[in-house]
Amino acid sequence: MNQKPPAKLPDLSEMSARIKPGTRRFFILGLTVLFGMMMPARGELPPAGDKPVPALKDIYKNDFLIGVAVGPYVYQNEDKTIGELVAKHFNCLTCENAMKWASLHPAAGVYTFETADKLVEFAKAKAMQVVGHTLVWEQQTPEWVFKGADGKDANRDVLLVKMREHIEKVAGRYRGKIKGWDVVNEAVAGGGKEWLSDSPWKRIIGEDYVLKAYEFAQQVDPKAELYYNDYELENPLKRERCVRLVKGLMDKGIKIHAVGNQAHWSLTKPSIAEIEQTLKDFVALGVKINFTELDVTLYNWGDKNDIYQTGAPPEVLQQQAARYAAIFALFHHYRQHIDRVTFWGPTDKYSWLNSFPVRHTNHPLLFDRAGLPKPAFWSVSEAAGEQKPR
Ligand code: GLA
């Protein structure tokens, strides 16, 4: 169900920076023992059927929005219960792919709003807010955008006109219906000498392509919140560069409401201390921090075998529950600085991690393939009462 076109997936070298390899066997054993000692009540599988399942959005209603990224399956009704599950637990919707450039604007002058419109209608009918994702990104943006009429690279002026026109059309269409926009996605480099990632946007327009995107968005929908969204912000170099980018925008009069920390995390990385330091650095900058694409993969980078095809063993699901508990205890502690925590998919069945970085059965979310709550669901539902971890 992952609709991200394979040709547009981030390349492996980029992703390998997100999830560093480790020694899984050793770690699982250690954590299982530790978790068994620390959290006996939460470590048990929930009794199927006889425990009422609380709505996550209600548990966290005084803290932050609980969001989810979805595709058209929520309204298509082929999977009868998924729309219901989404409406019950989540109060904010991100279109997983439907608002990306390639989906909305596949060819010059051609706009295809149908799926995005239907998702926005679905959200409205279910009293969910909507986050716009994303206006300017290197990936899932068609080639034609970066070409001039002669088929060669567009020049700065031509590309700026295209960017402005796209933002006017898209942000204009959803004005009043969208809480905020991920205006630019993934502009900052996690390593190397250049602080901004190499992309056609940067190559053709120059570094100020980022500022221009925010200026256009702010003009088109002055009431929408503006976000900068990126991954691996726990890498100190990348975080420092991200702080520089956001501060630079604010100094130029852009009202950045929040930084979106994508939070594609694993069972071990990043550490809670690193996540907390990242939170603190953005709090100091005076912006909110949203966790915008949360999932916790069961695989280490480089795992190629489909070892969880028939399900993940209870001890691994418990390890994941402990990880989610620690993450949400931290989020709860910093709740006054967090507006939203969004999961990248409603259930394991719909996660992009089943096909990325290789095709294997993953179980990164709170609900299993049948939509039943996993141990991680119960630990997240209990973490709201937790004090600061550690
Ligand atoms: C990035 C993007 C998302 C999505 C995920 C994985 O993090 O911001 O739109 O494509 O990758 O699917």
Boltz pocket constraint, residues with backbone or C-beta under 6 A from the ligand:
constraints:
  - pocket:
      binder: B
      contacts: [[A, 4], [A, 96], [A, 133], [A, 185], [A, 231], [A, 262], [A, 293], [A, 352]]
      max_distance: 6.0
